[in-house]
């Protein structure tokens, strides 16, 4: 069975624990907004197909976060901070300030929702810390 770029991108992203860590990973893969690079998959599938596959994965991870319960996101945030080797406040700062964390293909209200989620998590972390 031949693997597609989309299934390989999904497999690659799935190896990263937690959706916030996946967002950070996807942001690190971009040369510019929406232009994703993965040298191994590019050799097999080509730059454009791989970039489209990771762009789709980015949108799916982003939408999953926006549809998750806050209690689930708190646990996911802890996993992501550990994965990145950062404290929770440091990781939240990275998520809110890294320009390529947010996928460019979602509407502005989704971007606003994401910002609200991060601010809510920041307030919870301050309260618990």
C-alpha positions in Angstrom: 0.0 0.0 0.0 1.3 3.4 -0.9 1.3 6.1 1.7 0.1 9.6 0.9 1.8 12.8 2.0 -1.3 13.5 4.1 -1.2 10.1 6.0 2.6 10.5 6.5 2.1 14.1 7.8 -0.6 12.8 10.2 1.7 10.0 11.4 4.5 12.5 12.0 2.4 14.9 13.9 0.8 12.1 15.9 4.2 11.2 17.3 4.4 14.6 19.1 2.6 14.3 22.4 -0.1 16.9 23.0 -1.8 19.4 20.7 0.0 22.4 22.0 3.4 20.8 21.4 2.1 19.8 17.9 1.3 23.4 17.2 4.8 24.4 18.3 6.3 21.7 16.1 4.2 22.8 13.1 5.2 26.4 13.6 8.9 25.3 13.6 8.4 23.5 10.3 7.5 26.7 8.4 9.8 28.8 6.3 7.0 31.4 5.9 3.3 31.4 6.8 1.8 28.3 5.2 5.0 27.0 3.7 6.0 23.8 5.6 9.2 21.9 5.1 10.0 18.3 5.9 13.1 17.1 4.0 12.4 13.4 4.3 8.8 13.6 3.1 9.7 16.2 0.4 12.0 13.7 -1.1 9.2 11.2 -1.5 6.2 13.4 -2.2 7.5 16.8 -3.3 7.5 20.2 -1.6 4.0 21.4 -2.6 2.2 18.2 -1.6 4.0 18.0 1.8 3.4 21.6 2.5 -0.3 21.2 1.8 -0.5 18.1 4.0 1.1 19.8 6.9 -1.0 22.9 6.4 -4.1 20.7 6.6 -2.7 19.0 9.8 -2.0 22.4 11.3 -5.6 23.5 10.7 -6.9 20.2 12.2 -4.8 20.5 15.4 -5.8 24.2 15.8 -9.5 23.3 15.4 -9.2 20.4 17.8 -7.8 22.8 20.5 -10.7 25.2 19.9 -13.2 22.4 20.4 -11.6 21.0 23.5 -12.7 21.4 27.1 -10.6 23.8 29.2 -9.9 21.0 31.7 -8.5 18.9 28.8 -6.4 21.8 27.6 -4.8 22.3 31.0 -3.4 18.7 30.9 -2.4 19.2 27.2 -0.6 22.4 28.2 1.4 20.6 30.8 2.4 17.9 28.3 3.4 20.5 25.8 5.5 22.4 28.3 7.3 19.3 29.3 7.8 18.3 25.7 9.3 21.7 24.9 11.4 21.7 28.1 9.7 24.9 29.3 7.7 26.0 32.3 4.0 26.5 31.7 4.2 30.3 31.7 7.2 30.2 29.3 5.3 27.8 27.0 2.2 29.9 27.1 4.3 33.0 26.2 5.8 31.0 23.3 2.3 29.9 22.1 0.9 33.4 22.2 3.9 35.2 20.7 5.2 32.9 18.0 3.9 34.3 14.7 3.6 30.9 12.9 1.6 29.1 15.7 -1.6 30.4 14.2 -2.6 28.9 10.9 -3.3 31.5 8.2 -6.3 29.7 6.8 -8.7 30.1 9.7 -11.0 33.1 10.1 -10.2 35.9 12.5 -12.9 34.8 15.0 -11.0 31.5 15.4 -7.8 33.4 15.9 -9.6 35.4 18.6 -11.0 32.3 20.2 -7.4 30.8 20.3 -6.1 34.0 22.0 -9.0 33.7 24.5 -8.1 30.1 25.3 -4.4 31.0 25.8 -5.4 33.9 28.1 -7.7 31.6 30.1 -5.0 29.1 30.5 -2.5 31.8 31.6 -5.0 33.0 34.2 -5.5 29.4 35.5 -1.8 28.8 35.6 -1.3 32.0 37.7 -4.1 31.1 40.0 -2.8 27.5 40.5 0.9 28.6 40.7 
